[in-house]
Amino acid sequence: MERYKFTFADGSSTEELYDSDNEAIVAATALNGGSSRDLYVQRYDHRGSLLPTKLPPGGHRGTRCAKIPATSAVDRVAHVSTVAEPGAGGLRGV
C-alpha cells in the first residue's frame, strides 16, 4: 500500500493508504461528493516527495470492470484496418 494525499477545493487535505492510483482517485472523488473538480490526488514516493496522479481530462468517470480484460491502444488499433475505397478520395476505417 502507498500513501496518498487528497487536496480539496477548499484547501483542506487528508492522507490515506491505497493499493493503486486509480483506487485513490475513486476514493478521493467519493469524498469530494462525487466530483473531481478542483481535486488533487498525489502519491508519496519512497523519499517522501509528492508525485501527481493522473486524473483524465474532464475528471474521473469510474473504473473498468475487473471482469473485462484491459487492452492496450495497440490491441485496439490492431483490430481496425483501413482500405482504399475507389472514387472516395481517401481511406475509411473498416
Buried (B, 14 or more C-beta within 10 A) or exposed (E): EBBBBBBBEEEEEEEBEBEBBBBBBBBBBEEBEEEBEEBBBBBBEEEEEBEEBEBEEEBBEEEEEEEEEEEEEEEEEEEEEEEEEEEEEEEEEE
